[in-house]
Amino acid sequence: MKIAIFGAGGMIGQRIVQEALQRGHEVTAVVRDLSRYTAPNDSVTVVVGDATDAASIAAASAGHDVVVNSTSNHREGEPGIYPKIAHAMLEGVKKAGVARLIVVGGAGSLFVAPGVQLVDTPEFNPLWKPGASALRDALEIYRTADFDWLFISPASYIHPGERTGKFRVGGDFLLTDDKGNSEITAEDFAIGLLDEAEKPIELKKRITLAY
């Protein structure tokens, strides 16, 4: 399978690249700055692409089976850019004729109770709220797509760590353990994402991955 990964140099994007390579896929890493990205090996094709520009997205995505947008968690200095990226991604991927788009989303839009999303709870870090709110808006834009898309929200705490292959898959509600913690490693998140890329089960919806 040919997979184009936008945001390949980010914490999550790097793990998605590694997982895809480990499974034998052809990977194109799409980055904003070539000087700031080092491919894990020579089999990775590295191209410059702008996730806010539909024409750039179309050019980088052409000929791929799946496009992964992993830019969302790496633009915290520009939280309002997420809806712009969503519009550009939908237009660019469709122009390129790619059948499936998988988006790395945020946890803020997950529900913690009926009608209550995590971003709107008193405990939510106010410094993260602008970005989380913009990602929530982006999710609604992806819902308008007329081709296969999937928005994957991580647990509220995602970090580098062990690759276990053991995690739960949920829907629109935040997944927590018996102590109330919501966590997953980026390595296990990448497994869940690649599982969906290879054998799509969830279509045109948002899911979440957590322990």
PALONU-926467 format. One record per residue: y, x, z of N, C-alpha, C in turn. Coordinates in Angstrom, 3 decimals. Layout:
BEGIN
{{Y, X, Z}, {Y, X, Z}, {Y, X, Z}};
...
END
This chain:
BEGIN
{{-1.190, 0.838, 0.000}, {0.000, 0.000, 0.000}, {1.248, 0.879, 0.000}};
{{2.275, 0.461, -0.730}, {3.538, 1.187, -0.759}, {4.531, 0.497, 0.166}};
{{5.029, 1.244, 1.153}, {5.905, 0.681, 2.175}, {7.224, 1.446, 2.204}};
{{8.336, 0.735, 2.080}, {9.661, 1.329, 2.235}, {10.178, 0.986, 3.621}};
{{10.603, 2.005, 4.365}, {11.018, 1.802, 5.757}, {12.475, 2.217, 5.915}};
{{13.345, 1.236, 6.092}, {14.755, 1.505, 6.360}, {14.904, 1.823, 7.850}};
{{15.739, 2.807, 8.150}, {15.874, 3.222, 9.541}, {14.701, 4.075, 9.985}};
{{14.127, 4.829, 9.063}, {12.914, 5.615, 9.346}, {13.149, 6.720, 10.370}};
{{14.401, 7.113, 10.584}, {14.674, 8.188, 11.517}, {14.882, 7.740, 12.944}};
{{14.899, 6.445, 13.194}, {15.118, 5.945, 14.542}, {13.872, 6.038, 15.413}};
{{14.032, 5.729, 16.681}, {12.917, 5.824, 17.629}, {11.730, 4.964, 17.202}};
{{11.996, 3.733, 16.807}, {10.923, 2.854, 16.361}, {10.513, 3.201, 14.934}};
{{11.487, 3.455, 14.088}, {11.191, 3.771, 12.698}, {10.273, 4.966, 12.528}};
{{10.474, 5.997, 13.337}, {9.611, 7.177, 13.270}, {8.159, 6.821, 13.550}};
{{7.952, 5.951, 14.528}, {6.574, 5.552, 14.876}, {5.959, 4.680, 13.791}};
{{6.767, 3.874, 13.136}, {6.250, 3.060, 12.036}, {5.823, 3.960, 10.881}};
{{6.629, 4.965, 10.585}, {6.269, 5.926, 9.537}, {4.947, 6.607, 9.869}};
{{4.813, 7.095, 11.096}, {3.595, 7.793, 11.506}, {2.374, 6.884, 11.432}};
{{2.517, 5.651, 11.880}, {1.393, 4.711, 11.867}, {0.987, 4.390, 10.430}};
{{1.981, 4.216, 9.565}, {1.683, 3.921, 8.169}, {0.963, 5.086, 7.502}};
{{1.399, 6.304, 7.794}, {0.744, 7.482, 7.224}, {-0.680, 7.613, 7.739}};
{{-0.855, 7.357, 9.019}, {-2.179, 7.461, 9.626}, {-3.164, 6.492, 8.978}};
{{-2.650, 5.383, 8.483}, {-3.495, 4.383, 7.834}, {-3.644, 4.619, 6.332}};
{{-3.023, 5.683, 5.834}, {-3.198, 6.046, 4.439}, {-2.263, 5.373, 3.460}};
{{-1.158, 4.804, 3.933}, {-0.219, 4.143, 3.041}, {0.761, 5.138, 2.415}};
{{1.336, 4.752, 1.284}, {2.399, 5.535, 0.651}, {3.727, 5.104, 1.276}};
{{4.448, 6.055, 1.851}, {5.644, 5.732, 2.624}, {6.903, 6.293, 1.960}};
{{7.905, 5.429, 1.846}, {9.237, 5.858, 1.464}, {10.144, 5.676, 2.674}};
{{10.717, 6.761, 3.160}, {11.643, 6.705, 4.287}, {13.054, 6.557, 3.732}};
{{13.702, 5.457, 4.086}, {15.055, 5.198, 3.600}, {16.030, 5.475, 4.749}};
{{16.903, 6.448, 4.549}, {17.809, 6.890, 5.616}, {19.241, 6.934, 5.106}};
{{20.190, 6.925, 6.032}, {21.603, 6.989, 5.650}, {22.058, 8.418, 5.393}};
{{21.457, 9.372, 6.085}, {21.916, 10.759, 5.994}, {20.708, 11.684, 5.895}};
{{20.518, 12.291, 4.739}, {19.369, 13.172, 4.535}, {19.378, 14.358, 5.483}};
{{20.556, 14.828, 5.849}, {20.648, 16.018, 6.699}, {20.176, 15.758, 8.126}};
{{20.054, 14.481, 8.491}, {19.661, 14.141, 9.857}, {18.223, 13.653, 9.954}};
{{17.493, 13.754, 8.843}, {16.106, 13.277, 8.862}, {15.157, 14.343, 8.338}};
{{14.090, 14.557, 9.084}, {13.026, 15.465, 8.653}, {11.739, 14.667, 8.544}};
{{11.176, 14.623, 7.351}, {9.933, 13.876, 7.140}, {8.782, 14.536, 7.876}};
{{7.841, 13.741, 8.397}, {6.705, 14.319, 9.122}, {5.787, 15.159, 8.260}};
{{5.732, 14.880, 6.959}, {4.959, 15.717, 6.037}, {5.448, 15.495, 4.607}};
{{4.926, 16.281, 3.693}, {5.402, 16.253, 2.307}, {5.001, 14.995, 1.540}};
{{4.119, 14.196, 2.104}, {3.694, 12.992, 1.385}, {4.723, 11.874, 1.477}};
{{5.685, 12.009, 2.385}, {6.714, 10.988, 2.559}, {7.838, 11.197, 1.541}};
{{8.141, 10.149, 0.784}, {9.291, 10.180, -0.119}, {10.526, 9.782, 0.682}};
{{11.552, 10.609, 0.627}, {12.768, 10.340, 1.391}, {13.909, 10.037, 0.425}};
{{14.564, 8.894, 0.633}, {15.693, 8.512, -0.212}, {16.846, 8.044, 0.665}};
{{18.045, 8.146, 0.123}, {19.229, 7.639, 0.811}, {19.414, 6.172, 0.445}};
{{19.677, 5.369, 1.453}, {19.903, 3.951, 1.205}, {20.857, 3.372, 2.224}};
{{21.604, 2.373, 1.814}, {22.569, 1.702, 2.686}, {22.067, 0.294, 2.962}};
{{21.708, 0.040, 4.201}, {21.132, -1.258, 4.575}, {22.148, -2.386, 4.558}};
{{23.413, -2.072, 4.342}, {24.421, -3.129, 4.245}, {24.759, -3.461, 2.799}};
{{24.127, -2.788, 1.835}, {24.442, -2.961, 0.426}, {23.209, -3.422, -0.341}};
{{23.269, -4.614, -0.904}, {22.097, -5.207, -1.566}, {21.613, -4.370, -2.743}};
{{22.537, -3.801, -3.506}, {22.143, -2.993, -4.660}, {21.406, -1.733, -4.218}};
{{21.872, -1.115, -3.150}, {21.216, 0.077, -2.614}, {19.824, -0.266, -2.091}};
{{19.714, -1.402, -1.430}, {18.422, -1.856, -0.911}, {17.459, -2.123, -2.061}};
{{17.942, -2.788, -3.093}, {17.089, -3.093, -4.243}, {16.581, -1.824, -4.903}};
{{17.448, -0.836, -5.047}, {17.053, 0.418, -5.685}, {15.997, 1.150, -4.877}};
{{16.163, 1.171, -3.555}, {15.211, 1.875, -2.692}, {13.900, 1.116, -2.537}};
{{13.940, -0.205, -2.706}, {12.769, -1.051, -2.456}, {11.898, -1.272, -3.682}};
{{12.438, -1.067, -4.853}, {11.711, -1.375, -6.089}, {10.364, -0.666, -6.137}};
{{9.337, -1.417, -6.519}, {8.006, -0.846, -6.655}, {7.189, -0.801, -5.377}};
{{7.734, -1.319, -4.278}, {7.008, -1.317, -3.005}, {6.372, -2.685, -2.736}};
{{5.331, -2.667, -1.938}, {4.646, -3.905, -1.576}, {5.291, -4.581, -0.373}};
{{5.792, -3.775, 0.542}, {6.398, -4.271, 1.777}, {7.646, -3.450, 2.063}};
{{8.688, -4.122, 2.553}, {9.879, -3.433, 3.056}, {9.987, -3.702, 4.549}};
{{10.228, -2.648, 5.306}, {10.429, -2.773, 6.756}, {11.883, -2.436, 7.061}};
{{12.566, -3.352, 7.719}, {13.933, -3.095, 8.170}, {13.885, -2.727, 9.644}};
{{13.956, -1.426, 9.917}, {13.935, -0.948, 11.293}, {15.301, -0.418, 11.706}};
{{16.353, -0.921, 11.076}, {17.697, -0.440, 11.387}, {18.306, -1.114, 12.599}};
{{17.767, -2.265, 12.985}, {18.473, -3.124, 13.939}, {18.713, -2.499, 15.303}};
{{17.826, -1.658, 15.757}, {17.992, -1.088, 17.096}, {18.706, 0.253, 17.094}};
{{19.349, 0.605, 15.981}, {19.982, 1.916, 15.906}, {21.438, 1.822, 15.465}};
{{22.030, 0.655, 15.616}, {23.421, 0.485, 15.194}, {24.236, -0.114, 16.341}};
{{23.962, 0.349, 17.575}, {24.608, -0.267, 18.725}, {26.130, -0.076, 18.734}};
{{26.632, 0.924, 18.033}, {28.072, 1.093, 17.960}, {28.740, 0.097, 17.029}};
{{27.933, -0.624, 16.253}, {28.452, -1.589, 15.293}, {27.655, -2.883, 15.409}};
{{27.692, -3.561, 16.536}, {26.824, -4.726, 16.739}, {27.026, -5.834, 15.716}};
{{28.267, -5.999, 15.232}, {28.530, -7.062, 14.282}, {27.941, -6.828, 12.907}};
{{27.341, -5.655, 12.704}, {26.815, -5.315, 11.390}, {25.458, -5.972, 11.113}};
{{24.769, -6.447, 12.147}, {23.416, -6.975, 11.970}, {23.345, -8.173, 11.023}};
{{24.231, -9.157, 11.132}, {24.193, -10.246, 10.147}, {24.478, -9.752, 8.728}};
{{25.370, -8.785, 8.586}, {25.647, -8.224, 7.263}, {24.401, -7.571, 6.687}};
{{23.670, -6.834, 7.530}, {22.424, -6.214, 7.099}, {21.417, -7.286, 6.678}};
{{21.346, -8.364, 7.442}, {20.390, -9.435, 7.128}, {20.665, -10.029, 5.749}};
{{21.929, -10.346, 5.479}, {22.271, -10.898, 4.161}, {21.920, -9.916, 3.055}};
{{22.270, -8.640, 3.263}, {22.015, -7.623, 2.242}, {20.517, -7.415, 2.022}};
{{19.753, -7.407, 3.113}, {18.307, -7.225, 3.009}, {17.667, -8.345, 2.203}};
{{18.036, -9.573, 2.494}, {17.440, -10.708, 1.787}, {17.765, -10.662, 0.298}};
{{19.009, -10.323, -0.019}, {19.398, -10.252, -1.428}, {18.743, -9.062, -2.124}};
{{18.761, -7.895, -1.469}, {18.240, -6.685, -2.088}, {16.739, -6.704, -2.287}};
{{16.009, -7.149, -1.289}, {14.555, -7.189, -1.393}, {14.119, -8.200, -2.460}};
{{14.820, -9.324, -2.506}, {14.488, -10.322, -3.522}, {14.761, -9.774, -4.922}};
{{15.890, -9.071, -5.090}, {16.212, -8.470, -6.391}, {15.146, -7.464, -6.813}};
{{14.617, -6.736, -5.832}, {13.610, -5.713, -6.123}, {12.247, -6.311, -6.422}};
{{12.062, -7.598, -6.146}, {10.785, -8.253, -6.405}, {9.722, -7.936, -5.380}};
{{10.135, -7.504, -4.183}, {9.180, -7.203, -3.113}, {8.741, -8.511, -2.460}};
{{7.456, -8.641, -2.211}, {6.920, -9.920, -1.735}, {7.114, -10.158, -0.246}};
{{7.287, -9.075, 0.540}, {7.281, -9.268, 1.991}, {8.291, -8.361, 2.668}};
{{9.039, -8.930, 3.608}, {10.016, -8.207, 4.412}, {9.661, -8.355, 5.888}};
{{9.558, -7.226, 6.577}, {9.300, -7.245, 8.020}, {10.494, -6.617, 8.726}};
{{11.041, -7.338, 9.699}, {12.252, -6.907, 10.383}, {11.953, -6.564, 11.841}};
{{12.423, -5.397, 12.269}, {12.351, -5.037, 13.679}, {13.560, -5.674, 14.357}};
{{13.310, -6.644, 15.201}, {14.397, -7.369, 15.857}, {14.612, -6.924, 17.283}};
{{15.340, -7.732, 18.025}, {15.595, -7.440, 19.424}, {14.964, -8.483, 20.321}};
{{14.968, -8.207, 21.614}, {14.367, -9.125, 22.584}, {15.350, -10.177, 23.088}};
{{16.645, -9.972, 22.875}, {17.647, -10.863, 23.448}, {17.529, -12.309, 23.028}};
{{17.037, -12.549, 21.827}, {16.925, -13.925, 21.327}, {15.642, -14.610, 21.757}};
{{14.789, -13.916, 22.498}, {13.576, -14.548, 23.013}, {13.922, -15.507, 24.151}};
{{13.188, -16.601, 24.227}, {13.439, -17.597, 25.269}, {12.738, -17.197, 26.567}};
{{13.409, -17.436, 27.669}, {12.818, -17.206, 28.989}, {12.544, -18.541, 29.688}};
{{13.086, -19.596, 29.155}, {12.865, -20.974, 29.613}, {13.297, -21.867, 28.456}};
{{12.866, -23.125, 28.446}, {13.281, -24.013, 27.356}, {14.795, -24.048, 27.209}};
{{15.287, -23.682, 26.042}, {16.720, -23.705, 25.778}, {17.504, -22.530, 26.325}};
{{16.843, -21.578, 26.963}, {17.539, -20.428, 27.559}, {16.993, -19.131, 26.975}};
{{17.848, -18.405, 26.289}, {17.441, -17.132, 25.715}, {17.818, -15.986, 26.649}};
{{17.063, -14.907, 26.534}, {17.250, -13.764, 27.428}, {18.691, -13.267, 27.432}};
{{19.327, -13.216, 26.270}, {20.691, -12.696, 26.175}, {21.685, -13.524, 26.971}};
{{21.368, -14.770, 27.238}, {22.291, -15.662, 27.940}, {22.027, -15.759, 29.441}};
{{21.091, -14.980, 29.949}, {20.810, -15.001, 31.395}, {21.804, -14.102, 32.134}};
{{22.087, -14.399, 33.399}, {23.044, -13.596, 34.173}, {22.607, -12.142, 34.331}};
{{21.303, -11.909, 34.306}, {20.785, -10.558, 34.531}, {20.893, -9.656, 33.308}};
{{21.183, -10.235, 32.140}, {21.208, -9.442, 30.914}, {22.382, -8.466, 30.949}};
{{22.116, -7.216, 30.615}, {23.136, -6.171, 30.658}, {24.304, -6.535, 29.737}};
{{25.509, -6.670, 30.271}, {26.647, -7.074, 29.426}, {26.976, -6.078, 28.321}};
{{26.598, -4.809, 28.516}, {26.847, -3.808, 27.488}, {25.981, -4.047, 26.254}};
{{24.843, -4.688, 26.447}, {23.925, -4.941, 25.334}, {24.185, -6.289, 24.657}};
{{25.004, -7.111, 25.292}, {25.138, -8.494, 24.826}, {25.716, -8.615, 23.412}};
{{26.749, -7.852, 23.033}, {27.261, -8.004, 21.669}, {26.189, -7.743, 20.604}};
{{25.427, -6.666, 20.782}, {24.377, -6.356, 19.814}, {23.273, -7.389, 19.806}};
{{22.860, -7.827, 21.000}, {21.789, -8.821, 21.097}, {22.218, -10.154, 20.494}};
{{23.470, -10.523, 20.709}, {23.974, -11.788, 20.151}, {24.030, -11.716, 18.628}};
{{24.434, -10.551, 18.102}, {24.497, -10.380, 16.649}, {23.100, -10.390, 16.038}};
{{22.138, -9.805, 16.732}, {20.756, -9.840, 16.244}, {20.213, -11.263, 16.262}};
{{20.623, -12.046, 17.248}, {20.230, -13.457, 17.278}, {20.791, -14.179, 16.051}};
{{22.030, -13.893, 15.708}, {22.622, -14.482, 14.506}, {21.865, -14.028, 13.258}};
{{21.465, -12.756, 13.231}, {20.728, -12.226, 12.083}, {19.396, -12.945, 11.900}};
{{18.726, -13.252, 13.004}, {17.454, -13.960, 12.931}, {17.619, -15.292, 12.206}};
{{18.693, -15.994, 12.492}, {18.919, -17.279, 11.836}, {19.160, -17.106, 10.339}};
{{19.730, -15.976, 9.955}, {19.928, -15.697, 8.531}, {18.584, -15.429, 7.859}};
{{17.726, -14.652, 8.520}, {16.400, -14.392, 7.944}, {15.607, -15.686, 7.779}};
{{15.838, -16.636, 8.639}, {15.104, -17.902, 8.546}, {15.410, -18.653, 7.255}};
{{16.461, -18.265, 6.555}, {16.819, -18.952, 5.306}, {16.070, -18.383, 4.103}};
{{15.319, -17.303, 4.287}, {14.660, -16.630, 3.165}, {13.640, -17.533, 2.495}};
{{13.574, -17.440, 1.157}, {12.612, -18.242, 0.397}, {11.439, -17.389, -0.078}};
{{11.174, -16.277, 0.626}, {9.977, -15.474, 0.388}, {9.414, -15.077, 1.747}};
{{8.293, -14.382, 1.748}, {7.636, -14.059, 3.010}, {8.437, -13.058, 3.826}};
{{8.744, -13.425, 5.052}, {9.444, -12.548, 5.963}, {8.817, -12.683, 7.346}};
{{9.038, -11.678, 8.164}, {8.569, -11.716, 9.548}, {9.554, -10.934, 10.390}};
{{10.001, -11.517, 11.483}, {10.935, -10.891, 12.420}, {10.145, -10.604, 13.694}};
{{10.019, -9.334, 14.048}, {9.205, -8.964, 15.215}, {10.101, -8.465, 16.337}};
{{10.147, -9.226, 17.419}, {10.906, -8.816, 18.596}, {10.010, -8.016, 19.527}};
{{10.489, -6.863, 19.994}, {9.704, -6.120, 20.975}, {9.861, -6.729, 22.357}};
{{9.146, -6.205, 23.305}, {9.373, -6.547, 24.705}, {10.791, -6.124, 25.082}};
{{11.279, -6.557, 26.226}, {12.652, -6.224, 26.606}, {12.822, -4.730, 26.851}};
{{11.719, -4.013, 27.155}, {11.778, -2.564, 27.325}, {10.785, -1.920, 26.371}};
{{11.317, -1.263, 25.338}, {10.474, -0.550, 24.377}, {10.863, 0.921, 24.427}};
{{9.862, 1.788, 24.432}, {10.126, 3.207, 24.658}, {8.997, 4.038, 24.057}};
{{9.229, 5.321, 23.807}, {8.148, 6.203, 23.353}, {7.069, 6.294, 24.424}};
{{5.820, 6.411, 24.002}, {4.742, 6.495, 24.986}, {3.384, 6.567, 24.339}};
{{2.409, 6.020, 25.018}, {1.018, 6.118, 24.587}, {0.697, 5.086, 23.509}};
{{-0.174, 5.481, 22.589}, {-0.692, 4.583, 21.569}, {-2.025, 4.047, 22.064}};
{{-2.042, 2.811, 22.556}, {-3.256, 2.240, 23.147}, {-3.941, 1.236, 22.241}};
{{-3.165, 0.541, 21.410}, {-3.726, -0.518, 20.580}, {-4.008, -1.793, 21.347}};
{{-3.561, -1.850, 22.592}, {-3.797, -3.035, 23.425}, {-2.464, -3.672, 23.795}};
{{-2.209, -4.846, 23.264}, {-0.970, -5.564, 23.532}, {-1.174, -7.022, 23.171}};
{{-0.230, -7.839, 23.568}, {-0.304, -9.265, 23.258}, {0.695, -9.620, 22.160}};
{{0.381, -10.670, 21.433}, {1.270, -11.195, 20.395}, {1.723, -12.579, 20.823}};
{{3.028, -12.765, 20.875}, {3.573, -14.056, 21.266}, {4.472, -14.631, 20.199}};
{{5.157, -15.704, 20.544}, {6.044, -16.374, 19.603}, {7.499, -16.187, 19.964}};
{{8.179, -17.273, 20.306}, {9.612, -17.215, 20.586}, {9.947, -16.973, 22.050}};
{{8.937, -16.895, 22.911}, {9.191, -16.694, 24.335}, {8.871, -15.263, 24.766}};
{{9.694, -14.728, 25.657}, {9.507, -13.385, 26.190}, {8.159, -13.289, 26.898}};
{{7.397, -12.249, 26.575}, {6.120, -12.007, 27.238}, {6.331, -11.058, 28.416}};
{{5.787, -11.431, 29.571}, {5.881, -10.578, 30.755}, {4.496, -10.434, 31.384}};
{{4.333, -9.365, 32.188}, {3.065, -9.192, 32.888}, {3.105, -9.931, 34.219}};
{{2.078, -9.745, 35.035}, {2.001, -10.503, 36.287}, {3.051, -10.078, 37.302}};
{{3.774, -8.989, 37.024}, {4.863, -8.551, 37.904}, {6.229, -8.899, 37.336}};
{{6.226, -9.600, 36.210}, {7.477, -10.001, 35.591}, {8.080, -8.972, 34.659}};
{{7.356, -7.885, 34.390}, {7.864, -6.844, 33.509}, {7.540, -7.163, 32.047}};
{{8.450, -6.810, 31.171}, {8.258, -6.987, 29.735}, {8.420, -5.614, 29.091}};
{{7.308, -5.069, 28.563}, {7.317, -3.670, 28.124}, {6.320, -3.448, 26.991}};
{{6.619, -2.475, 26.148}, {5.672, -2.007, 25.127}, {6.142, -0.629, 24.660}};
{{5.225, 0.211, 24.268}, {5.615, 1.492, 23.689}, {5.918, 1.299, 22.204}};
{{6.748, 2.175, 21.680}, {7.061, 2.111, 20.250}, {5.816, 2.368, 19.410}};
{{4.903, 3.174, 19.953}, {3.650, 3.456, 19.251}, {2.812, 2.193, 19.086}};
{{2.699, 1.399, 20.146}, {1.915, 0.166, 20.047}, {2.653, -0.903, 19.236}};
{{3.977, -0.900, 19.330}, {4.757, -1.815, 18.494}, {4.490, -1.535, 17.017}};
{{4.426, -0.257, 16.668}, {4.157, 0.129, 15.275}, {2.781, -0.349, 14.831}};
{{1.801, -0.304, 15.725}, {0.469, -0.810, 15.384}, {0.546, -2.294, 15.026}};
{{1.216, -3.068, 15.869}, {1.330, -4.499, 15.613}, {2.046, -4.796, 14.310}};
{{3.082, -4.025, 14.022}, {3.825, -4.231, 12.784}, {2.967, -3.904, 11.568}};
{{2.249, -2.780, 11.612}, {1.414, -2.410, 10.466}, {0.229, -3.355, 10.308}};
{{-0.293, -3.890, 11.413}, {-1.349, -4.897, 11.304}, {-0.865, -6.071, 10.458}};
{{0.371, -6.497, 10.693}, {0.932, -7.617, 9.941}, {1.217, -7.239, 8.493}};
{{1.627, -5.998, 8.276}, {1.898, -5.553, 6.911}, {0.615, -5.550, 6.075}};
{{-0.479, -5.149, 6.701}, {-1.751, -5.038, 5.980}, {-2.440, -6.375, 5.776}};
{{-2.482, -7.167, 6.831}, {-3.182, -8.454, 6.765}, {-2.306, -9.522, 7.398}};
{{-1.338, -10.018, 6.632}, {-0.385, -10.980, 7.202}, {-1.057, -12.215, 7.782}};
{{-0.740, -12.462, 9.030}, {-1.202, -13.684, 9.691}, {-0.009, -14.607, 9.929}};
{{1.087, -14.002, 10.368}, {2.297, -14.759, 10.658}, {3.240, -14.677, 9.457}};
{{3.699, -15.818, 8.973}, {4.580, -15.866, 7.821}, {5.824, -16.691, 8.138}};
{{6.979, -16.186, 7.708}, {8.243, -16.898, 7.829}, {8.495, -17.384, 9.263}};
{{8.405, -16.448, 10.198}, {8.650, -16.801, 11.592}, {8.993, -15.558, 12.394}};
{{9.278, -15.739, 13.672}, {9.490, -14.627, 14.589}, {8.312, -14.552, 15.555}};
{{7.854, -13.333, 15.799}, {6.837, -13.108, 16.815}, {7.344, -12.033, 17.757}};
{{6.641, -11.819, 18.849}, {6.974, -10.760, 19.783}, {5.721, -10.013, 20.191}};
{{5.871, -8.744, 20.522}, {4.764, -7.892, 20.950}, {5.082, -7.313, 22.315}};
{{4.147, -7.392, 23.240}, {4.343, -6.839, 24.584}, {3.000, -6.731, 25.277}};
{{2.991, -5.997, 26.398}, {1.764, -5.871, 27.187}, {1.565, -7.107, 28.039}};
END
